[in-house]
């Protein structure tokens, strides 16, 4: 019991003791031991001639003790000893009555204090419980974040192992540079001791080798896909959005094409931030409707499949007109050989570090995927590769460093299941999962500048990050 409750109990006990004392002691003091005490709210009828009678009854409605005094018929003004005693007793009764009133007020005040403290204690208990729950939730969240970061680092282990070998090659380059620097310093001291043209050629050769090495680093084999990062929610279930992989670092324009047919409107945004906020900078009205969602912007121009045909269109954004168009020979169109989700996705145009590509299927290849490298100016087919993967069984596909990666589905549980290298004309089955968060992908394209996959996932515009495995090959490896 808390201190206020103890105080309240003491007060009530004191009041009971006073009531009992008054009912038993007063009659004996005035010599009236024949008093009869009532056991109910009404008093037993007595005769005033018997003398002074003092009675104790129950409490009044406010909880105060009530004492009843019946006087005899003799003169109250007599100054005998009993009268003086009676007056003194009456004064004491009055004083005790006042004290009881004060105790009653204090008791009420303490009781209100107890109620207030009880409410506060319950509130504190609830807050402590919430703090404990929040702490457990926060610890769980931090643990999960650390686990996800560790999972992201695991694919880098084989990459780091390969870099141990590559470091030897870099060390050789550094040693050659150090030697050439020493020779050049000597030349400054002794002109004519060395053939300047020969030295110049050695420097040029070294620079060329270094540049070739850097070029090789730009390409790699797909190891992992992480994400997605949701950029925006807009449009219908099907569409495309993209940036130009050949644009400068300061040029971050975004193009947006909603729907897979019956549309000719392309919306342009100056940056991803403007795209997210909806601050449109320009709108283009194409001369033809497009088919599917597999368009690509490359070097300032839009490449798309003309509706109800196998014709590829090159449209310049800067000039606002068609620069080239060409029929893709034997390519199926208008839902003859689409991806599994349909949507007139027969011809998929894409770009990577090597150039511009078209992915489609033909009757001549039994409906299996054909990969063609295109001339970006004339749209002429430079070279084609016939694969054994059925186009209708593919969820989506994209090119990285001349290798086509095909997903097994556009729905839940999708993963990169098959790859075909145009460099070696060989294929392999892979197992690279990725999170299809919104359950329906209708566009998936790689951007070499951003090293990311752009996707249209059930009305959500999302980005996936990719991890590539780089291999530096020396002349001895050829």
NUFI-296675 format. One record per atom (N, C-alpha, C): residue in one letter; z, x, y. Coordinates in steps of 0.2 Angstrom, whole numbers, plus 5000, padded with zeros to 4 digits. Example, Ala and Ser with C-alpha at 12.3 -4.5 7.8 and 13.67 -1.06 7.14 Angstrom:
<nodes>
A503950664972A503950624978A503950664984S503550644989S503650684995S503950645000
</nodes>
This chain:
<nodes>
X500050044994X500050005000X500050045006X499650035011X499550075017X500150055022X500350105027X500950095031X500950025034X500449995037X500449935040X500749875035X500449885029X500649835024X501449845022X501649905022X502349915021X502849885026X502549895033X502949865038X502949785038X502349755036X502349685036X502849665030X502949695025X503349675019X504049685022X504249735026X504949745028X505149685033X504649665037X504849615042X504949545038X504549535034X504649465030X505349465026X505449525023X506149535020X506749525024X506649555030X507149545035X507249475038X506749445039X506749375041X507149325035X507049345029X507349305024X508049315024X508249385025X508949405025X509349365030X509049365036X509349335042X509449255041X508949225038X509049155036X509549145032X509649185026X510149175022X510849185025X510949235029X511549255032X511749195037X511349165040X511449115045X511749055041X511449035035X511648975031X512248985028X512449055026X513149065023X513649085027X513549125032X514049155036X514349105042X513849075045X514149035051X514648985049X514648945044X515148895042X515848925041X515848985038X516449015037X516849045043X516349065048X516649095054X517049035058X516748975058X517048925062X517548885058X517648905052X518148865047X517848805044X517148805043X516848745041X516548765034X517048765029X516748795022X516548735018X516548675021X516348615017X515548595018X515248645021X514548635023X514048625017X513648575017X513148565011X512448585014X512148625010X511448655012X510948605008X510448595012X509848555010X509348595006X509048565001X508548594997X507848574999X507748535004X507148515006X507048515014X506548495017X506448495024X506848445028X507148395024X507648345027X508348365025X508848345030X509548365029X509948305026X510448325022X510848275019X511348245024X511348175024X511748145029X512548165029X512848185035X513548205035X513848165041X514548175040X514848135046X515048195051X514948185057X515148235063X515848245063X516248195060X517048205061X517248265056X516848285052X517048335047X517148405050X516848405056X516848475060X516148495061X516048555063X515448595064X515048605058X514448585058X514048595051X513448635053X513348695049X512748735051X512248735044X511648715045X511148705040X510548755041X510248775035X509648815035X509148775032X508548765035X507948735032X507348775031X506848745029X506248785028X505948815035X505348855035X505048885041X504648825044X504548835051X504148785054X503448805053X502948765056X502148785054X501948855057X502348885061X502148955064X502549005060X502948985055X503249035051X503949055053X504249025058X504849045061X505449005057X506049035057X506549005053X506948955057X507148895055X507448845058X508148835056X508648835060X509348825059X509648765062X509948715059X510248655062X510948655062X511248645068X511948635069X512148565071X512648535068X512948475069X513648475072X513748455078X514448465081X514848405080X515548415080X516048355078X516048315085X516448265084X516448215090X516948235095X517348295094X517848315099X517448335105X517848355110X517548375116X517348445116X516748455118X516448525117X516648565123X516948545128X517148585133X517848615132X518248595127X518848625125X518748705125X519348735127X519348805127X519748835122X519748805116X520148835111X519748895108X520048925103X519748985100X519048965096X519048905093X518448895089X517848875094X518048855100X517448835105X517148905107X517648955108X517349015111X516949055105X517249045099X516849075093X516149045093X516148975094X515548945093X515048965098X515248975104X514748995110X514549065108X514949105106X514749175104X514249175098X514349125093X513849115088X513249095090X513249045095X512649015097X512249065101X512549115105X512249165108X511849215103X512249225098X511949275093X511349245090X511449175088X510849145085X510249145090X510349135096X509849135101X509549205101X509949255101X509649325101X509249335095X509549315089X509149325083X508549285083X508549225086X507949195087X507349225091X507649255096X507149295100X506849355096X507349395093X507149455089X506649435084X506749375081X506349355075X505649335078X505649305085X504949295088X504549355089X504949415092X504649475093X504349505086X504749505081X504549525075X503949485072X503949425073X503349385072X502749405075X502749415082X502149445086X501949505083X502449555082X502249615079X501949615072X502149565068X501949555062X501149535062X501049485067X500349465067X499849515070X500149555075X499749615077X499549665072X500149685068X500049735062X499549705057X499549635056X499149605051X498449615053X498249605060X497549605062X497349675061X497849725063X497649795062X497449815055X497849785050X497749795043X497049775041X496849715044X496149685042X495649725045X495749755051X495249795054X495149865050X495749895048X495649955045X495349945038X495449885035X495149865028X494349865029X494149835035X493449835036X493149905037X493449945041X493250015042X493250055036X493750045032X493750085025X493150065021X493049995020X492449975016X491850005019X491750005026X491150035029X491050115027X491650145028X491650215026X491450235019X491650185014X491550195007X490850185006X490550135009X489750125009X489350185011X489550215017X489250275020X489250335015X489850345012X489950405008X489450395002X489450324999X489050314993X488250324995X488050305001X487350315003X487250395004X487750435007X487650505008X487550535001X487950514996X487850544989X487150524986X486950464987X486250444985X485750484988X485750494995X485250524998X485250604996X485850634995X485850704993X485450714986X485650664981X485250674975X484550664976X484350614980X483550604981X483250664984X483550694989X483350754992X483250814987X483750824983X483750874978X483150864973X483050804971X482550794967X481850804970X481750784976X481150794980X481050874980X481550914982X481450984983X481251014977X481550994971X481451024965X480651004963X480450944964X479750924962X479250964966X479450974973X478951014977X478951084975X479451114973X479451184970X479051194963X479151144959X478751134953X478051134954X477851094959X477151084960X476851144963X477151184967X476951244970X476851294964X477351304960X477251344954X476651324950X476551264949X475951244945X475351264948X475251264955X474651284959X474551364958X475151394957X475051474957X474851494950X474951454945X474851484938X474051504937X473551464939X472851484938X472751554942X473151574946X472951634950X473151694946X473551684940X473651744936X473051784933X472551744930X471951784928X471551814934X471651784939X471251814945X471551874947X472251874948X472551934950X472451994945X472451974938X472252024933X471552054934X471052014936X470452044937X470452084944X470852064949X470852104955X471152174954X471552184948X471752254947X471152294945X470652274942X470052314940X469652324947X469552264950X469152264957X469452314962X470152324961X470452374966X470152444965X470052464959X469752534958X469052544962X468652484962X468052494965X468152504973X468652464975X468752464982X469052534984X469452564980X469652634981X469152684981X468652674977X468052714977X467652714984X467652654986X467252644993X467652674998X468352674998X468752705003X468752775003X468652804997X468652874996X467952904999X467452864998X466752885000X466752885008X467052835011X467152825018X467552885021X468052905017X468452955020X468053025020X467653035014X467253095014X466753095019X466453035021X465953035026X466253045033X466853025034X467153035040X467353105041X467553145036X467653215036X467053255038X466453235035X465853265036X465653255043X465653195046X465453175052X465853215057X466553225056X466953265060X466753335060X466553365055X466253435054X465653435058X465253385058X464553395062X464653395069X465253365072X465353365079X465553445080X465853475076X466053545077X465453595076X465053575071X464553625069X463853585069X463453585074X462853545074X462353585070X461953545066X461453575062X461653595055X462253595053X462453615047X462253565041X462153505043X461953455038X461353415041X460953385036X460453345038X460653275040X460553265047X460753205050X460453145046X459853145045X459453085042X459753075035X459953125031X460253115025X460953075025X461353105030X461953075031X461952995034X461452985038X461352915040X461152875035X460752895030X460552855025X461152845020X461552895019X462152875015X462652825018X462652825025X463052775028X462752705027X462052705028X461752635027X461852615020X461752655015X461852635008X462552605007X463052645009X463652625008X463852555011X463552545017X463652485021X463252425017X462752435014X462352385010X462752365004X463052415001X463452404995X464052364996X464352375002X464952345004X464752265006X464152255009X463952195010X463752155004X463452184999X463352154993X463952134989X464452174990X465052164987X465452094990X465352094996X465652035000X465251974998X464651974997X464251924996X464451894989X464551944984X464751914977X465451884978X465851904982X466551874983X466451794985X465951784988X465851714991X465751664985X465551684979X465451644973X465951654968X465951604964X466451614958X466451554954X466851554949X466851504943X467451454945X467251394944X467851344946X468351344940X468951354943X469551354939X470051294939X470151264945X470551214946X470351174952X470551104952X470451064957X471151034959X471351034965X472051004967X471950954973X472450914974X472350864978X472450794975X472150744978X471750744984X472250734991X471950754996X472150745003X471850685006X472150625007X471850565010X471750575017X471150575020X470950585027X470950525030X470650475027X470550405031X470450355025X470650285027X470450235023X469950185027X469350175025X468950135029X468350125025X467950075027X467350055024X467450015017X466850005013X466849975007X467050015001X466949994995X467150034989X466750094989X466050094991X465550144990X465350174997X465250234997X464950265003X464950345003X464850375008X464850445009X465050475015X465350525016X465550565022X465450635021X465350675026X465150745025X465150785031X465150855030X465050895036X464550945034X464250985039X463751035037X464051105035X463851125029X464151185027X463851245030X463251235034X462951295038X463151295045X463551245047X463751245054X464151295056X464251315063X464651365065X465351345064X465851385065X466551375065X466751325070X466451325076X466651275081X466351205080X465851205076X465451145075X465751105069X466151055070X466551025065X466350945064X465650935066X465450865066X465550825059X465650765059X465750725053X465250675053X464950655047X464450605047X464650555042X464550485043X464850435039X464350385037X464250365031X463750325029X464050275024X464150215026X464550165022X464050125018X464250105011X463750065007X463250115003X462950084998X462550124994X461750094995X461650044998X461050015000X461049965005X460449945007X460349895013X460749915019X460649985021X460950005027X460550065030X460550075036X460150125039X460550165045X461250145046X461650165051X462050225049X461950285052X462350345051X462850355058X463450355057X463950365062X464150445062X464150465068X464350535069X465050545073X465450595071X466050605075X466050685076X466350695082X466350765084X466850815080X467350785077X467750825073X468150775068X468550805063X468850765059X469450725062X469750755067X470250715071X469950655074X469250655077X468950595080X468750555074X468550575069X468450535063X469050495061X469650525061X470250485059X470450435064X470350455070X470550405075X469950355077X469350365074X468850315075X468450325082X468550385085X468150395091X467450425089X466950375089X466250385087X465950425093X465550475092X465150505097X464450485097X464150465092X463450445092X463250405085X462750365086X462550325080X461750335079X461550345073X460850355072X460650295067X460050275069X459750215066X459150245062X459150255055X458650295051X458050245051X457450275050X456850235049X456850205042X457250225037X457150195031X457950185028X457950135024X458650125021X458750175015X459350195014X459450245009X459650205002X459650244997X459850224990X460450264988X460950234985X461450274982X461950304988X462350354986X462850384991X462850454990X462250484987X462250554986X461850594991X462050584997X461650615003X461950685004X461650725008X461950785010X461650805017X462150835021X461950865028X461850935027X461350975029X461251045028X460851075033X461151115037X460851155042X460551105048X460951055049X460751015055X460350955053X460150945047X459750885045X460050845039X459950785039X460150735033X459650735028X459750745022X459350735016X459550675012X459150625011X459350565007X458750535003X458950494998X458450464994X458250394997X457550384999X457350325001X457350264996X457650214999X457750154995X457150134991X457250114984X456750094980X456150144979X456350204979X455850254977X456150324975X455750364973X456050434971X455850484977X455750454983X455550494989X456150524992X456150594994X456750624997X456550635005X456950615009X456850615016X457250665020X456950705024X457350755028X457350725035X457950715038X457950685045X458350735049X458050755055X458450795060X458850755065X459450775065X459950735070X459750755077X459650825078X459450845085X458850815087X458350805083X457650785086X457650705085X458050675081X458050605080X457450575076X457150615072X456550595068X456550625061X456050605057X455950635050X455550695051X455750745048X455450815048X454950825042X455250795036X454850805030X455050745025X454550725020X454750685015X454250705009X454550695003X454150714997X454450674991X453950654986X454150624980X454350674975X454950654972X455250704967X454950674960X454450714958X454050694952X454450684946X454250624943X454550594937X455250574937X455550584943X456250564944X456350494943X456850464939X456950394939X457350374945X457250304947X457550284953X457750204952X458050184957X458250114957X458650084951X459150124949X459650114943X459350124937X458850164936X458550184930X458950234926X459150284930X459550334928X460150354933X460550304934X461150314939X461750354935X462250364939X462850384936X463250324933X463750334930X464050274926X464250214930X464350224937X464550174941X464050134944X463350154943X462750124945X462650144953X462550084957X462450094964X461850134966X461250134962X460650164964X460750244965X461250274961X461450344961X460950384957X460350364956X459850404952X459750474954X459650484961X459550554963X460050574968X460350634966X460950664969X460750724973X460750724979X460650784983X461250824985X461250884985X461850924986X461650994988X462151034991X462051104993X462651144991X462551214990X463051254988X462951324992X463251374989X463151444993X462451464992X462051444987X461351464986X460851424990X460951364990X460451324994X460451244993X459851214993X459851144992X459651124985X459951074982X459751054976X459650974975X459350954970X459250884968X459450884960X459850834959X460050824952X459850744950X459450744945X459150674943X459050674935X458650624933X458450624926X457750594926X457450614920X456750594919X456650564912X456050534911X455950504904X455750564900X455350614903X455150674899X455750714897X456350714900X456950744897X457450694894X457150634892X457550584888X458150564892X458050554898X458650534902X459150584903X459050644901X459550694902X459550724909X460050754912X460050784919X459550844919X459150834925X458750894927X458950914934X459050984935X459251014941X458651054944X458551034950X457951064954X458151094960X457951164961X458151194968X457551174973X457751154979X457251134984X457151174990X456551184992X456451214999X456751165004X457151195008X457551155013X457051125019X456451165020X455951145025X455451095022X455151105017X454651065014X454851015009X455451025006X455650985000X455251004994X454951054993X454551074987X455051094982X454951084976X455351104970X455151174969X455651224970X455551294968X455651304961X456151274958X456251294950X456651234948X456551214941X456951164938X457251184931X457851154930X458151174923X458351104920X458151094914X458251034910X458851044906X459351004906X459951004903X459950954897X460450954893X460550904887X461050854889X461350844895X461850804896X461550734899X461650674896X461450614898X461650594905X461150574910X461350564917X461850504917X461650454913X462050394913X462750404910X462950454907X463650464904X464050504909X463750524915X464050564920X464450524925X465050544927X465350504932X465150524939X465150584940X464850614946X464650694945X464350724949X464250804948X464150834955X464250904955X464250944961X464051014959X463751054964X463551124963X464051164966X464151224963X464551284966X464251344963X463951384968X463651454966X463151444961X462751394961X462151384956X462351354950X462951334949X463251304943X463351224944X463051184940X463251114940X463851094936X464251064940X464851034936X464850964936X464950934930X464850864929X465550834927X465750774930X466350744928X466250694922X466750674918X466550634912X466650564914X466950544920X467050474922X467150474929X467050414932X467150394939X467850364940X468150344934X468750304934X469350344933X469950314931X470550354929X470450404924X470850454924X470750514919X470150554919X469850554925X469250594926X469350664926X468950704923X468950774923X468250814923X468250874925X467650914925X467550924917X467050904914X466950904907X466350944905X465950964909X465350994907X465051044913X464851104912X464551144917X463851174914X463351184919X462751214917X462551264922X462451334920X462351384925X461551394925X461351384931X460651404932X460451474932X460951514933X460851594933X460751614925X461051584921X460951604914X460651554909X460551494912X460251434909X460651414903X461251424903X461751404898X462251354900X462551314895X463051264897X463651274893X464251244895X464851244891X465251184893X465651164888X466151104889X466751134892X466951104898X467551124901X468151074901X468751084903X469251034904X469651054910X469451024916X469751044922X469950974925X470550944924X470750884927X470850884934X470750824937X470950814944X471150744945X471550734950X471850664951X471450614955X471250564951X470750514954X471250454956X471550474962X472150434965X471950354965X471350344968X471150274969X470650244964X470550274959X470350244953X469550234953X469150244958X468450234958X468150284963X467850334960X467450384964X466750364964X466450364970X465750344970X465350404974X465650454976X465350514979X465850574978X465550634976X465950694975X465450754977X465550784982X465050844984X465450904986X465250964985X465551024987X465351044993X465751074998X465551105004X465751175004X465251225004X465351295003X465751325009X465751295015X466051325021X466851305020X466951245018X467651225018X467951245011X467551265006X467851274999X468251214997X467951154998X468251094996X467751044993X468050994990X467650934987X467750874992X467150844995X467250784999X467150724994X467550674994X467450614989X467550554993X467250504991X467350434993X467650394987X468350384987X468750354982X468950284983X468550234982X468750164982X468950144989X468550164994X468650155001X469150205005X469250255001X469650315004X469250375005X469250405010X468950465011X469450525010X469350565005X469850615003X469450685002X469950735002X469750805001X470050834995X469750864990X470050904985X469950984986X470451024985X470351094986X470151124979X469751174979X469551204973X469851274973X469951304967X470151374965X469551404961X469251454964X468751494961X468951554958X468651574952X468851644949X468251694951X468351744955X467851794958X467851854953X467251874952X467151934948X466651984952X466952044953X466552094957X466152134952X465552134951X465152174947X464852234950X464952294946X464652354949X463952364946X463652424948X462952434945X462952454938X463552484936X463652494929X463652434924X463852374927X463852314923X463252284921X462652304925X462052274924X461652304918
</nodes>
